[in-house]
């Protein structure tokens, strides 16, 4: 949140900068829990394997290691989880102070929202008994700032099944959201107040350099469509911590748009939000719900499936392939009847073990034609892990494999890191559907 004062066109006050610094530190702490960085995922996978009933009893000191790991997991995870929740609440409060200062200055309702009644300005760090000490002017934006996750997805299986008369490709797919997320924050204004014609977007994070600006950004487009249909509070500014690699087939842009719809569109009917989601893009309706689903049509027809509750994915991002480029490179032999997707969906409904041969994207041949370098990188990956079956997600260029436990994923991740030191490598777990009205 340290960058958020940059939204203001005027120089930030000292209290604003103090609030920003505190908010930045708290945000970093909370993101460690929200984002599940690769190193944390690997550590959790190792810990889980030590306490697993399948851990070899003959391993050195296995009994004491299990006992120690169990104690650490029980106490430490509980402490971290509670700390993460407290940090999230404090981030919201402090960020509201930062936004309020800019908002009050912009709307002409006061030059410094951190002043008490008739008193001097106080640094945000001195508001220890919040929210009772929240200044009245800052309270006007309480609830206006919303912050939430935007989880990525894996297309476990995807087949191209035909064309529509308007040129869109028909498909069948089984998709599953995972615990790899962007974080989206929104700021609105009170009814009747001035707001920009196009919501202002501030982006940071490891993938920020590839994020489109203005109305070309799906998150901004979602905010504009909500405003046009008078759904929810109009969004004036968006902040995006971009963690999901772009053009990787992980649906990061669609996830960001869906997060905006969930937060800013609260109070709107589910059918209305789904219509807006489809107007943003064919993948957005699924991202709005999350979990696991069977997709058909152009991806807009979503039939929920039981979410995976076990296993782990190892994801390796080998390149960036624009979705439009992949679709343009398709050939007649890339199309099929959707039987592979149907068999995978049936196995998930019945709770059967998943057959890795069913995974994969029918767009993989087209993606390799669109980015020839991707084929060489995939060959190197396959040679380094000859017993592993790699499948592409969506239009590429991320590849994944599904493993029965976290220990196997962690060990394979170390092997992959040696042959592809510059690739994005991630151990990810399946995530459940988004609760209705989640903020």
C-alpha positions as CSV (number, residue, x, y, z in Angstrom):
1,X,0.0,0.0,0.0
2,X,3.0,2.2,0.1
3,X,2.3,3.3,-3.5
4,X,-1.3,4.2,-2.9
5,X,-0.7,7.8,-2.0
6,X,0.5,8.2,-5.6
7,X,-3.2,8.3,-6.5
8,X,-3.4,11.8,-5.2
9,X,-2.4,14.6,-7.5
10,X,-1.3,16.8,-4.6
11,X,1.6,16.3,-2.3
12,X,0.9,13.8,0.4
13,X,0.8,15.0,4.0
14,X,3.1,13.6,6.7
15,X,0.2,11.7,8.4
16,X,-0.6,10.2,5.0
17,X,2.9,9.0,4.5
18,X,3.0,7.6,8.0
19,X,-0.2,5.7,7.3
20,X,1.2,4.5,4.0
21,X,4.4,3.2,5.6
22,X,2.5,1.3,8.3
23,X,0.0,0.0,5.8
24,X,2.8,-1.2,3.5
25,X,4.4,-3.2,6.3
26,X,1.1,-4.8,7.3
27,X,0.2,-5.5,3.7
28,X,3.4,-7.4,3.2
29,X,2.7,-9.5,6.3
30,X,-0.8,-10.3,5.2
31,X,0.2,-11.1,1.6
32,X,2.5,-13.9,2.9
33,X,-0.7,-15.6,3.9
34,X,-2.8,-14.6,0.9
35,X,-0.4,-15.3,-1.9
36,X,1.2,-18.5,-0.7
37,X,4.6,-17.8,-2.1
38,X,6.5,-20.7,-3.6
39,X,8.9,-21.0,-0.7
40,X,6.0,-21.1,1.8
41,X,4.2,-23.7,-0.3
42,X,7.3,-25.9,-0.4
43,X,7.8,-25.6,3.4
44,X,4.1,-26.6,4.0
45,X,4.5,-29.5,1.6
46,X,7.6,-30.8,3.5
47,X,5.8,-30.4,6.8
48,X,2.7,-32.1,5.5
49,X,4.7,-35.1,4.3
50,X,6.4,-35.5,7.7
51,X,3.0,-35.8,9.5
52,X,1.4,-37.9,6.7
53,X,0.5,-41.5,7.6
54,X,2.3,-42.6,4.5
55,X,5.7,-41.2,5.8
56,X,8.2,-44.1,6.1
57,X,8.4,-45.3,9.7
58,X,11.9,-46.4,9.2
59,X,13.2,-42.9,8.4
60,X,15.8,-41.5,10.9
61,X,14.2,-40.0,13.9
62,X,10.8,-40.2,12.2
63,X,8.8,-40.4,15.4
64,X,10.4,-37.3,17.0
65,X,10.2,-35.4,13.7
66,X,6.5,-36.1,13.3
67,X,5.8,-35.0,16.9
68,X,7.8,-31.8,16.5
69,X,6.3,-31.0,13.1
70,X,2.8,-31.6,14.4
71,X,3.3,-29.2,17.3
72,X,4.8,-26.6,15.1
73,X,2.0,-26.9,12.6
74,X,-0.7,-26.7,15.2
75,X,0.6,-23.7,17.1
76,X,2.4,-21.8,14.4
77,X,-0.3,-22.0,11.7
78,X,-2.9,-20.9,14.2
79,X,-0.8,-17.9,15.2
80,X,0.0,-17.0,11.6
81,X,-3.7,-17.3,10.6
82,X,-4.9,-15.1,13.4
83,X,-2.1,-12.6,12.7
84,X,-3.0,-12.5,9.0
85,X,-6.7,-11.7,9.8
86,X,-5.7,-8.9,12.3
87,X,-3.3,-7.5,9.7
88,X,-5.9,-7.5,7.0
89,X,-8.3,-5.5,9.3
90,X,-5.6,-3.0,10.2
91,X,-4.6,-2.6,6.6
92,X,-8.2,-1.8,5.7
93,X,-8.4,0.9,8.4
94,X,-5.1,2.5,7.6
95,X,-5.6,2.4,3.9
96,X,-9.0,4.1,4.4
97,X,-7.1,6.9,6.1
98,X,-4.7,7.2,3.2
99,X,-7.5,7.2,0.6
100,X,-9.6,9.5,2.8
101,X,-6.9,12.2,2.7
102,X,-6.8,12.1,-1.1
103,X,-10.6,11.9,-1.3
104,X,-11.3,14.8,1.0
105,X,-8.8,17.0,-0.8
106,X,-10.2,16.1,-4.2
107,X,-13.8,16.6,-3.2
108,X,-13.1,19.8,-1.2
109,X,-14.4,18.6,2.1
110,X,-11.2,19.4,4.1
111,X,-7.5,19.5,3.6
112,X,-6.5,16.9,6.2
113,X,-8.8,14.0,7.2
114,X,-6.4,13.1,10.0
115,X,-7.3,16.1,12.1
116,X,-9.5,15.6,15.1
117,X,-12.2,18.1,15.9
118,X,-10.3,21.4,16.5
119,X,-7.0,19.6,17.0
120,X,-3.7,19.2,15.2
121,X,-3.1,16.4,12.7
122,X,-2.1,13.1,14.2
123,X,0.0,10.3,12.5
124,X,-2.1,7.3,11.7
125,X,0.2,5.2,13.9
126,X,-1.3,6.9,17.0
127,X,-4.8,5.7,16.3
128,X,-4.4,2.6,18.6
129,X,-8.0,2.2,19.7
130,X,-9.5,1.9,16.3
131,X,-12.2,2.1,15.0
132,X,-13.5,4.2,17.9
133,X,-10.9,6.9,17.1
134,X,-11.4,6.9,13.4
135,X,-11.9,10.6,12.5
136,X,-15.3,11.6,11.4
137,X,-14.1,12.8,8.0
138,X,-12.3,9.5,7.4
139,X,-15.3,7.6,8.5
140,X,-17.2,8.9,5.4
141,X,-15.1,6.5,3.3
142,X,-15.5,3.5,5.6
143,X,-16.7,0.6,3.4
144,X,-15.8,2.5,0.3
145,X,-12.4,0.8,0.1
146,X,-12.6,-2.9,-0.6
147,X,-9.8,-5.3,-1.0
148,X,-9.9,-9.0,-2.1
149,X,-8.1,-11.9,-3.8
150,X,-8.3,-12.7,-7.5
151,X,-7.3,-16.4,-7.8
152,X,-5.8,-17.9,-10.9
153,X,-7.2,-21.0,-12.6
154,X,-5.9,-24.1,-14.4
155,X,-7.7,-25.5,-17.4
156,X,-7.1,-29.2,-16.5
157,X,-8.5,-30.2,-19.9
158,X,-9.5,-28.2,-22.8
159,X,-10.7,-29.2,-26.3
160,X,-11.7,-27.1,-29.3
161,X,-15.0,-28.4,-30.6
162,X,-16.0,-26.0,-33.4
163,X,-16.7,-22.4,-34.5
164,X,-19.6,-20.1,-34.1
165,X,-20.9,-18.0,-37.1
166,X,-19.3,-14.9,-35.5
167,X,-15.9,-16.5,-35.6
168,X,-15.6,-17.4,-31.9
169,X,-14.2,-20.8,-31.1
170,X,-16.4,-23.3,-29.3
171,X,-14.7,-25.4,-26.6
172,X,-15.2,-27.9,-23.8
173,X,-13.0,-27.5,-20.7
174,X,-12.7,-28.5,-17.0
175,X,-11.2,-25.7,-15.0
176,X,-10.1,-25.4,-11.3
177,X,-9.1,-22.3,-9.4
178,X,-5.9,-22.5,-7.4
179,X,-4.3,-20.6,-4.4
180,X,-2.2,-18.3,-6.6
181,X,-3.8,-14.9,-6.5
182,X,-3.5,-11.2,-7.4
183,X,-4.8,-8.7,-4.9
184,X,-7.2,-6.0,-6.0
185,X,-8.2,-2.9,-4.1
186,X,-11.0,-0.5,-5.1
187,X,-11.9,3.0,-4.1
188,X,-15.2,4.6,-4.8
189,X,-16.8,8.0,-3.9
190,X,-20.1,9.0,-2.4
191,X,-23.2,9.2,-4.6
192,X,-23.2,12.5,-6.6
193,X,-19.5,13.2,-6.1
194,X,-17.2,13.7,-9.1
195,X,-15.2,10.7,-10.3
196,X,-13.0,10.2,-13.4
197,X,-14.6,9.0,-16.7
198,X,-12.3,6.0,-16.6
199,X,-11.2,4.6,-13.3
200,X,-7.6,5.2,-12.5
201,X,-5.4,2.1,-12.3
202,X,-2.3,1.7,-10.2
203,X,-0.3,-1.5,-10.7
204,X,2.7,-3.0,-9.0
205,X,4.1,-6.5,-8.4
206,X,6.4,-8.8,-10.4
207,X,4.0,-8.9,-13.4
208,X,3.1,-5.2,-13.4
209,X,5.1,-4.4,-16.6
210,X,2.8,-6.5,-18.7
211,X,-0.5,-5.2,-17.5
212,X,-2.5,-3.1,-20.0
213,X,-3.7,0.3,-18.9
214,X,-7.0,2.1,-19.3
215,X,-10.1,0.5,-20.7
216,X,-8.0,-2.3,-22.2
217,X,-7.5,-3.7,-18.7
218,X,-10.3,-6.2,-17.9
219,X,-10.5,-5.0,-14.3
220,X,-11.1,-1.4,-15.5
221,X,-13.6,-2.6,-18.1
222,X,-15.5,-4.5,-15.4
223,X,-15.7,-1.3,-13.3
224,X,-16.9,0.7,-16.3
225,X,-19.6,-1.8,-17.1
226,X,-20.9,-1.8,-13.6
227,X,-21.1,2.0,-13.7
228,X,-23.0,1.9,-17.0
229,X,-25.5,-0.5,-15.6
230,X,-25.8,1.4,-12.3
231,X,-24.8,-1.7,-10.2
232,X,-23.0,-1.1,-6.9
233,X,-20.9,2.0,-6.1
234,X,-19.0,3.6,-9.0
235,X,-15.3,2.8,-8.8
236,X,-13.0,5.8,-9.0
237,X,-9.6,4.0,-8.6
238,X,-8.2,0.6,-8.7
239,X,-5.0,-0.8,-7.2
240,X,-3.6,-4.1,-8.4
241,X,-0.8,-6.2,-7.0
242,X,-0.1,-8.3,-10.0
243,X,1.3,-11.7,-9.1
244,X,-0.2,-14.1,-11.7
245,X,1.9,-14.2,-14.9
246,X,0.2,-12.7,-17.9
247,X,-0.4,-14.6,-21.2
248,X,0.3,-17.8,-19.4
249,X,-3.2,-19.5,-19.6
250,X,-3.8,-19.0,-15.9
251,X,-6.6,-16.5,-16.4
252,X,-5.1,-13.6,-14.4
253,X,-6.9,-10.8,-16.2
254,X,-10.2,-12.6,-15.9
255,X,-9.6,-13.2,-12.2
256,X,-9.0,-9.4,-11.7
257,X,-12.2,-8.5,-13.5
258,X,-14.2,-11.1,-11.5
259,X,-12.7,-9.7,-8.2
260,X,-13.9,-6.2,-9.2
261,X,-17.4,-7.6,-10.0
262,X,-17.6,-9.4,-6.6
263,X,-16.5,-6.4,-4.6
264,X,-18.0,-3.4,-6.5
265,X,-21.1,-5.2,-7.6
266,X,-22.4,-6.2,-4.2
267,X,-26.1,-5.9,-4.0
268,X,-26.7,-6.7,-7.7
269,X,-28.6,-9.8,-8.8
270,X,-26.4,-12.8,-9.6
271,X,-27.8,-12.9,-13.1
272,X,-26.9,-9.2,-13.7
273,X,-23.3,-9.8,-12.5
274,X,-23.0,-12.8,-14.8
275,X,-24.1,-10.7,-17.8
276,X,-21.5,-8.1,-17.0
277,X,-18.9,-10.9,-16.5
278,X,-19.6,-12.3,-20.0
279,X,-19.3,-8.8,-21.4
280,X,-15.8,-8.5,-20.0
281,X,-14.7,-11.8,-21.4
282,X,-15.6,-15.5,-21.9
283,X,-13.5,-16.6,-19.0
284,X,-14.8,-14.1,-16.5
285,X,-18.1,-16.0,-15.6
286,X,-16.1,-19.0,-14.3
287,X,-13.7,-16.8,-12.4
288,X,-16.7,-15.1,-10.8
289,X,-17.7,-18.4,-9.2
290,X,-14.3,-20.2,-8.8
291,X,-13.9,-23.8,-7.6
292,X,-14.2,-26.5,-10.3
293,X,-16.5,-26.5,-13.3
294,X,-17.2,-27.9,-16.7
295,X,-17.2,-25.1,-19.3
296,X,-18.9,-25.2,-22.7
297,X,-19.9,-22.8,-25.5
298,X,-17.1,-20.2,-25.7
299,X,-16.4,-20.7,-22.0
300,X,-19.5,-18.8,-20.7
301,X,-21.6,-21.9,-19.9
302,X,-20.5,-23.0,-16.4
303,X,-21.6,-26.2,-14.8
304,X,-20.1,-26.6,-11.3
305,X,-18.1,-29.7,-10.4
306,X,-16.8,-31.0,-7.1
307,X,-13.7,-29.1,-6.2
308,X,-10.5,-31.1,-5.8
309,X,-9.7,-31.5,-2.1
310,X,-6.4,-33.4,-2.3
311,X,-3.2,-33.4,-4.3
312,X,-1.0,-30.5,-5.5
313,X,-0.1,-28.9,-8.8
314,X,3.4,-28.0,-9.9
315,X,3.1,-25.2,-12.4
316,X,6.0,-24.1,-14.6
317,X,5.6,-20.9,-16.7
318,X,7.8,-21.4,-19.8
319,X,6.7,-18.4,-21.8
320,X,4.0,-15.9,-22.7
321,X,1.6,-16.6,-25.5
322,X,-1.1,-14.1,-26.4
323,X,-4.5,-15.8,-26.5
324,X,-5.4,-14.2,-29.8
325,X,-2.1,-15.5,-31.3
326,X,-2.8,-19.0,-30.2
327,X,-6.4,-19.0,-31.6
328,X,-5.1,-17.6,-34.9
329,X,-2.6,-20.4,-35.2
330,X,-5.2,-23.2,-34.9
331,X,-5.6,-25.7,-37.7
332,X,-8.5,-28.2,-38.4
333,X,-6.5,-31.1,-36.9
334,X,-6.5,-29.3,-33.5
335,X,-10.3,-29.8,-33.1
336,X,-11.9,-32.7,-31.4
337,X,-15.3,-33.9,-30.0
338,X,-14.9,-33.1,-26.3
339,X,-14.8,-36.8,-25.2
340,X,-11.6,-36.3,-23.1
341,X,-13.1,-33.4,-21.2
342,X,-16.3,-35.4,-20.6
343,X,-14.4,-38.3,-19.1
344,X,-12.5,-36.0,-16.8
345,X,-15.7,-34.3,-15.6
346,X,-17.3,-37.7,-15.0
347,X,-14.4,-38.8,-12.9
348,X,-14.5,-35.6,-10.8
349,X,-18.3,-36.0,-10.2
350,X,-17.8,-39.6,-9.1
351,X,-14.8,-38.8,-6.9
352,X,-12.6,-41.2,-8.9
353,X,-8.8,-40.9,-9.2
354,X,-7.9,-38.5,-12.0
355,X,-6.1,-40.0,-15.1
356,X,-3.2,-37.7,-16.1
357,X,-3.7,-38.7,-19.7
358,X,-6.9,-36.7,-19.7
359,X,-5.1,-33.4,-18.8
360,X,-4.0,-31.0,-21.5
361,X,-5.1,-28.2,-23.8
362,X,-6.2,-28.6,-27.4
363,X,-4.5,-25.2,-28.0
364,X,-1.1,-26.6,-27.2
365,X,-0.1,-27.3,-30.9
366,X,-1.3,-23.8,-31.9
367,X,0.6,-22.2,-29.0
368,X,3.8,-24.0,-30.0
369,X,3.4,-22.7,-33.5
370,X,2.8,-19.2,-32.3
371,X,5.9,-19.3,-30.0
372,X,8.4,-21.8,-31.5
373,X,10.8,-21.2,-28.6
374,X,8.2,-22.7,-26.2
375,X,8.6,-26.2,-27.8
376,X,12.4,-26.2,-27.0
377,X,11.7,-25.2,-23.4
378,X,9.1,-27.9,-23.1
379,X,11.5,-30.5,-24.4
380,X,14.1,-29.4,-21.9
381,X,11.5,-29.7,-19.1
382,X,10.4,-33.2,-20.3
383,X,14.0,-34.4,-20.5
384,X,14.7,-33.3,-16.9
385,X,11.6,-35.1,-15.6
386,X,11.2,-38.1,-18.0
387,X,8.6,-39.8,-15.7
388,X,6.4,-36.8,-15.4
389,X,3.5,-36.0,-17.8
390,X,3.3,-32.2,-18.4
391,X,0.1,-30.6,-19.7
392,X,-0.5,-27.0,-20.9
393,X,-3.2,-24.9,-19.4
394,X,-5.4,-22.8,-21.7
395,X,-3.5,-21.0,-24.5
396,X,-0.1,-21.3,-22.7
397,X,2.6,-20.9,-21.9
398,X,2.2,-22.4,-18.4
399,X,2.5,-26.2,-18.0
400,X,1.4,-28.2,-15.0
401,X,1.4,-31.7,-13.5
402,X,-0.9,-33.1,-10.8
403,X,0.8,-35.0,-8.0
404,X,-0.8,-36.9,-5.1
405,X,1.0,-35.1,-2.3
406,X,2.9,-32.0,-1.5
407,X,6.2,-33.8,-0.9
408,X,6.3,-35.1,-4.5
409,X,5.5,-31.6,-5.8
410,X,8.3,-30.0,-3.7
411,X,10.9,-32.5,-4.8
412,X,9.9,-32.1,-8.5
413,X,10.0,-28.3,-8.1
414,X,13.7,-28.6,-7.1
415,X,14.5,-30.7,-10.1
416,X,12.7,-28.3,-12.5
417,X,14.5,-25.3,-11.0
418,X,17.8,-26.7,-11.9
419,X,16.9,-27.1,-15.6
420,X,14.8,-23.9,-15.9
421,X,16.3,-21.4,-13.4
422,X,14.5,-18.5,-15.0
423,X,11.0,-20.1,-15.3
424,X,8.2,-19.2,-12.9
425,X,7.7,-22.3,-10.7
426,X,4.9,-22.6,-8.3
427,X,3.4,-25.3,-6.0
428,X,-0.3,-24.6,-5.9
429,X,-3.3,-26.2,-4.2
430,X,-6.9,-26.4,-5.5
431,X,-9.1,-23.6,-4.0
432,X,-12.8,-23.8,-3.3
433,X,-15.5,-21.6,-4.9
434,X,-15.7,-18.0,-3.9
435,X,-18.4,-17.4,-1.2
436,X,-21.2,-15.1,-2.4
437,X,-20.6,-11.5,-1.6
438,X,-17.0,-12.1,-0.5
439,X,-14.9,-8.9,-0.1
